[in-house]
Amino acid sequence: MIADLLVPLVAIGLAELGDKTQLSILLLSSKTTRHSHLLLGVILAFLVVDGVAVLVGSWITSIVPINLVKMVSGVLFVIFGVLTLRADDTKEDSRLRFNSPFVSGFAIIFMMEWGDKTQIASALFAAKYDPLMVLAGTMTALALLSTAAVYLGRIVSTRINRKALTKIAGIAFVLIGVSFFFL
């Protein structure tokens, strides 16, 4: 029973550590002051994506072609990057040009995690271990890493010039988006 929780927690945690998902969360958190909203959106997206993986296993990739998911994710990242680069830093509300930190966090994680290694690993673990424990272990790992990324982004945003940070974030989003077309 304890392995059903710990194996996914450790494996997912290690696989997600330093992943582009965590970089995205860090960048988003540096663009807002509503960190709890961002974190809730991110965790909800992980819950939906990994919850589906646990429920239906690898069957999801036969429903939605992975290439389509990657293409849409790439386009979304490029759009977020361009919007970030075009943001007017003189306006307080322009820190995050998207509807809200919650929506931005949810949309980015929701789009980029379909077919990701952690989603596939969750599905595989659910085939071997108790699915509820797998989901609990997976969500614990992802919530801990996402919280750390939000906290780190909050620190980074206070130490780096906002205009420079905006340019770095915009370029990073565009590059992550472009990478979806080649990886």
C-alpha angles and dihedrals in degrees: 000000000000090000089056087064103031100046094058092039094055097037095046091042092053093043093050096043108113092000121147088254091064091045089053092051090049091051093047091049091054089058099055143046093209095083096156091057091051092048092049091051092048094048092046090052091049089049092052096044097042092037089057089047092053092046100047103018117207091340091097093072089059090055099049118030108241091222090059091049091050092047094050090045091051093050091048092052092048090050091049089048094050092046090050092050091049094048116124105230092197091076118074092215092055094076087097115020094191124090094273140327088259093055093042093050093045095047096048096047094040093053099041100044099060106108092002119144092254093053091049091046090051090053092048093047090050089057090057106029137039103294094218092053090046090054091047092050093045094048092046091054093045094045092050093048093044092050090051091049092050091048092048091048089052091054093045091052091058095049103043127064108264094228092051091046091050091052092047092048093047093049091046092052091049092048092048089049093050090048089063089067093055105034 
